Amino acid sequence: MKRVFDPIHRFIELDDGEVELLDAPPMQRLRRLRQLGLAYLAFPAAEHSRFTHALGALAVGARALAAVRRAGAEDFADEAEFRAQRRLLRASLLLHDVGHGPFSHASEAVLGVPHEARTREILALDDVRVPLSRLGVDPDEVAALVTGDAPPRSPVLRELVGGPNLDADRMDYLLRDAYFTGVVAGSYDAEQLLGSLRVYGSGDGARLGVDGRGVVALESFVLARYMMFATVYFHHTTRMFERVLQDALREIWPDPRALDPIDEFLAWDDFRVLDALRAQGGAAARALRDRRTLYGVVAEFNAEHDLRIYEACLGALVELYGDAVWGDEQQQLYHRLPLDASVGRSVAVGTRAGVVDARVASDVIARIAGKAYWRKIFVRKDRVPVEDARRLCEAVSATRELH
């Protein structure tokens, strides 16, 4: 047994087989991928890696599975079956991010291949298959959990690895990202949420949810996710540098298809991209290397009713300045429906009256059901007087608000 100290979950215990899996080159590469991509340019302490997040997801997932077992809600055939599912869950959580490229989603947009597809290829490599086989874990079952391509043995494991709401991935990264960015509002009551986890139903109809005592913790979890998107993930500096990075990556990778072979893809990480930028003479490369802001933010609109004002401001600016203007539009569900969205349910909550939807059990969750919006307008600072653009947008906004 190996013990790894973590600032979020304290000691995380790993057995010898899991240590061997961690030592696999595709896993060690995760040390060289920042969890938050370019957010460190806005939040200087956000230097944590996808490797540490993988360990954290394992820790949370193991605690969650233990919690539902203690509650007696999950019907494991016997101790051997529980241990087998636990091994599968832990291995899958270690590997769930192994297919990410440098700076994660920013490079994915340039390369055009989703990280889930890369994950399937990586799981087929001997570097990964061999340690998985020694753990007694089937790589195909890991792929089913991580990519969601096929139904796994346990619907509960599926939710914990890649579920819509109560997955270990999100339970860890919210705590971890809040800690390293210093955003207090991004945290939530993890102890209460984990202790309240229950499984409702049986067989293929089993659903992961919380008992009535966990409703407030669930509310804090939903709100924490919103706060992190609003404060960190869609921060204007982060979004601006992601745009710049994509321009720089197109300079480094004039032919994205050259990275299609999995060995060539795995040879790239954040460090290699930054090294490549040093050899580039383009404005985008210099901006990332020296943290030069090429774009100025003109206006931000976060309320749904602001859409018409956003479109009017963007249209006026584009008419005047053309392609020197960039409108960034992002949206997220406050909380997600299950993978089978046709059932129209959110998180299950156990109450004295029976199992109900979280939107019934919580007025807070009911009132924030739906989408959150973030819209920003940027202009190229070398081509547009930023203050003039802001005044134009303010004038357009004032006119629209009068009507």
Secondary structure by P-SEA (a helix, b strand, c coil): cbbbbbccccbbbbcaaaaaaaaccccccccccccccccccccccccccaaaaaaaaaaaaaaaaaaaaaacccccccaaaaaaaaaaaaaaaaccccccccccaaaaaaacccaaaaaaaaaaccccaaaaaaacccaaaaaaaaccccccccaaaaaaccccccccccccaaaaaaaaacccccccaaaaaaaacccccccccbbbbbcccaaaaaaaaaaaaaaaaacccccaaaaaaaaaaaaaaaaacccccccccaaaaaaccaaaaaaaaaacccaaaaaaaacccccccccccccccaaaaaaaaaaaaaacccccbbbbbbbbbcccccccccccccbbbbccccccccccccaaaaaacbbbbbbbbbccccccaaaaaaaaaaaaaaaaaac
